[in-house]
Amino acid sequence: MKMIGWLAVALLALVSMSAGKTKVELKDGQGKDVGSVVIWDQGAGVALEVNVHDLTPGEHGIHFHQVPKCEGPDFKSAGGHFNPESKKHGFDNPDGHHAGDMKNVTVGANGKAKTRLEDADVTLKDGPHSLLTNGAAIVIHAKADDYKTDPSGNSGDRIACGAITK
């Protein structure tokens, strides 16, 4: 009897977890599919599963941006980094970092990356740090984020974008 109860709880948790995930399709500046990001609440923040292809090998900055618009080719329509507390950019900045700042993504020689990231400063739940309340975007940049230079870590052009909406 205890085993059946535990199994029911585990299945209910699995159904709840999959119901709370948001999938974001990523496009390049010409509108071509370059992958996706699945986002879900985890603890106080969110976890992400990034699965991209057809990108330049090497490290790339990845950030949540303020506006759920991804108009190519430059994706400037996504606005600045998601930053509800008006902090400076970068994990190494003594004045704090944007809520939308995340660790770099490393793309392999084959142009692909599949990795998991976390952002403890945003959520999918309602509130000032919610990516869904007003929408947001996830943007991949051409170069690595240096984690200190304001406003975007010298991460270069925006090369992929996906709108995050309810």
C-alpha positions as CSV (number, residue, x, y, z in Angstrom):
1,M,0.0,0.0,0.0
2,K,2.8,2.4,0.8
3,M,4.5,1.7,-2.5
4,I,1.3,2.6,-4.4
5,G,0.9,5.9,-2.4
6,W,4.6,6.9,-3.1
7,L,4.1,6.1,-6.8
8,A,0.9,8.2,-7.0
9,V,2.8,11.1,-5.4
10,A,5.7,10.7,-7.8
11,L,3.4,10.6,-10.8
12,L,1.5,13.7,-9.6
13,A,4.7,15.6,-9.1
14,L,5.8,14.6,-12.7
15,V,2.5,15.8,-14.2
16,S,2.7,19.1,-12.2
17,M,6.3,19.7,-13.3
18,S,5.6,19.2,-17.0
19,A,2.5,21.4,-16.7
20,G,4.7,24.2,-15.3
21,K,7.2,24.2,-18.1
22,T,7.4,26.9,-20.8
23,K,9.0,26.1,-24.2
24,V,10.6,29.0,-26.1
25,E,11.5,28.5,-29.8
26,L,14.7,30.3,-30.8
27,K,15.2,31.9,-34.3
28,D,18.2,33.5,-35.8
29,G,18.2,37.0,-37.4
30,Q,16.8,35.6,-40.7
31,G,14.0,33.7,-38.9
32,K,15.6,30.3,-39.2
33,D,15.0,27.8,-36.3
34,V,18.2,27.4,-34.2
35,G,16.7,25.5,-31.2
36,S,14.7,25.9,-28.1
37,V,14.8,26.6,-24.4
38,V,12.5,24.9,-21.9
39,I,12.1,27.0,-18.7
40,W,10.5,25.9,-15.4
41,D,10.3,27.1,-11.8
42,Q,12.9,25.5,-9.5
43,G,13.2,26.7,-5.9
44,A,13.3,30.5,-5.8
45,G,14.3,30.8,-9.5
46,V,14.1,28.9,-12.7
47,A,16.0,26.1,-14.5
48,L,16.5,26.1,-18.2
49,E,17.3,23.4,-20.7
50,V,19.0,25.0,-23.7
51,N,19.1,22.9,-26.9
52,V,20.6,24.9,-29.9
53,H,22.1,24.1,-33.3
54,D,23.6,25.9,-36.2
55,L,25.4,28.5,-34.1
56,T,29.1,29.5,-34.2
57,P,31.3,27.3,-32.0
58,G,32.5,28.8,-28.8
59,E,31.1,30.7,-25.7
60,H,28.0,32.8,-26.1
61,G,26.3,35.1,-23.6
62,I,22.7,34.3,-22.9
63,H,20.3,36.6,-21.1
64,F,16.7,37.2,-20.3
65,H,15.6,40.5,-21.9
66,Q,12.8,42.9,-21.0
67,V,10.4,42.7,-24.0
68,P,8.8,39.6,-25.5
69,K,9.6,40.7,-29.1
70,C,12.2,39.1,-31.4
71,E,12.2,41.2,-34.6
72,G,15.2,40.3,-36.7
73,P,17.8,40.8,-37.8
74,D,19.2,42.5,-34.7
75,F,16.6,41.7,-32.1
76,K,16.9,45.2,-30.5
77,S,13.1,44.9,-30.1
78,A,13.8,42.6,-27.1
79,G,15.0,45.7,-25.1
80,G,17.7,45.6,-22.5
81,H,18.4,42.8,-20.0
82,F,15.6,41.9,-17.6
83,N,16.5,44.0,-14.6
84,P,13.6,44.8,-12.2
85,E,15.9,46.1,-9.5
86,S,17.9,48.5,-11.8
87,K,21.3,46.9,-11.0
88,K,24.4,46.9,-13.0
89,H,25.5,44.0,-15.3
90,G,27.5,41.0,-14.5
91,F,28.2,38.5,-11.7
92,D,31.6,40.1,-11.1
93,N,30.1,43.6,-10.8
94,P,30.3,44.8,-7.1
95,D,27.0,46.7,-7.6
96,G,25.2,43.4,-8.3
97,H,23.9,41.9,-11.5
98,H,20.8,42.0,-13.7
99,A,18.1,39.4,-12.8
100,G,18.4,38.3,-16.5
101,D,22.1,37.6,-16.4
102,M,23.1,33.9,-16.8
103,K,26.3,31.9,-17.3
104,N,27.6,31.5,-20.8
105,V,26.6,28.7,-23.1
106,T,29.4,26.8,-24.9
107,V,28.6,25.7,-28.4
108,G,30.6,22.7,-29.7
109,A,32.5,22.4,-33.0
110,N,29.4,20.9,-34.6
111,G,27.4,24.1,-33.9
112,K,25.3,22.5,-31.2
113,A,24.9,22.8,-27.4
114,K,22.6,21.1,-25.0
115,T,23.0,22.3,-21.5
116,R,21.1,23.1,-18.3
117,L,21.3,26.6,-16.7
118,E,19.8,28.2,-13.7
119,D,18.7,31.7,-12.8
120,A,17.9,32.3,-9.1
121,D,16.7,35.9,-9.8
122,V,13.7,35.3,-12.0
123,T,10.5,33.2,-11.8
124,L,7.5,32.1,-13.9
125,K,5.2,32.9,-11.0
126,D,3.5,36.3,-10.8
127,G,5.5,39.1,-9.3
128,P,8.1,41.7,-10.1
129,H,10.7,39.1,-11.1
130,S,8.3,37.1,-13.3
131,L,9.2,36.4,-16.9
132,L,5.6,35.8,-17.7
133,T,3.7,38.7,-16.1
134,N,4.6,41.1,-18.9
135,G,6.5,38.7,-21.0
136,A,10.2,38.7,-21.7
137,A,12.7,37.3,-24.3
138,I,15.7,35.0,-24.1
139,V,18.6,36.2,-26.3
140,I,21.9,34.5,-27.3
141,H,24.8,36.8,-28.1
142,A,27.6,36.4,-30.6
143,K,30.4,36.4,-28.0
144,A,31.0,35.4,-24.4
145,D,29.7,37.5,-21.6
146,D,32.7,38.8,-19.5
147,Y,30.4,39.0,-16.4
148,K,31.4,42.6,-15.6
149,T,31.0,45.2,-18.3
150,D,27.8,47.2,-18.1
151,P,25.3,46.9,-19.8
152,S,25.7,43.6,-21.6
153,G,29.1,42.1,-20.7
154,N,30.7,42.9,-24.1
155,S,28.8,39.9,-25.4
156,G,28.3,41.4,-28.9
157,D,25.4,41.2,-31.4
158,R,22.2,39.4,-30.6
159,I,22.2,36.2,-32.8
160,A,19.2,34.2,-31.6
161,C,16.0,35.2,-29.8
162,G,12.8,33.7,-28.5
163,A,9.8,35.5,-26.9
164,I,8.6,34.2,-23.5
165,T,4.8,34.7,-23.2
166,K,1.9,33.0,-21.3
